[in-house]
Amino acid sequence: MLDFARSKEQLFEKYNTSYEGLSSQEARRRLNDFGTNEIASAQKKNYLKGDKTRDRCKKR
């Protein structure tokens, strides 16, 4: 069964949570298993150095 078709109670049980949120123990387990909820910073593109794909798009 897809999640959108489940009741709240079924989802709470499936994801080991409750209406009040995660227990401290479950939060620690997820932090240990999955790490912090952070987005890794992407390397910024330096437009002053030039773009190699631009060379392929030159007019003929």
Secondary structure as the mmCIF struct_conf table of DSSP 4:
data_model
#
loop_
_struct_conf.conf_type_id
_struct_conf.id
_struct_conf.beg_label_comp_id
_struct_conf.beg_label_asym_id
_struct_conf.beg_label_seq_id
_struct_conf.end_label_comp_id
_struct_conf.end_label_asym_id
_struct_conf.end_label_seq_id
HELX_RH_3T_P HELX_RH_3T_P1 ASP A 3 ALA A 5
BEND BEND1 ARG A 6 ARG A 6
HELX_RH_AL_P HELX_RH_AL_P1 LYS A 8 LYS A 14
TURN_TY1_P TURN_TY1_P1 TYR A 15 ASN A 16
TURN_TY1_P TURN_TY1_P2 TYR A 19 GLU A 20
HELX_RH_AL_P HELX_RH_AL_P2 SER A 24 PHE A 34
HELX_LH_PP_P HELX_LH_PP_P1 ILE A 39 LYS A 45
TURN_TY1_P TURN_TY1_P3 TYR A 47 LEU A 48
BEND BEND2 LYS A 49 LYS A 49
HELX_RH_AL_P HELX_RH_AL_P3 LYS A 52 ARG A 56
TURN_TY1_P TURN_TY1_P4 CYS A 57 CYS A 57
#
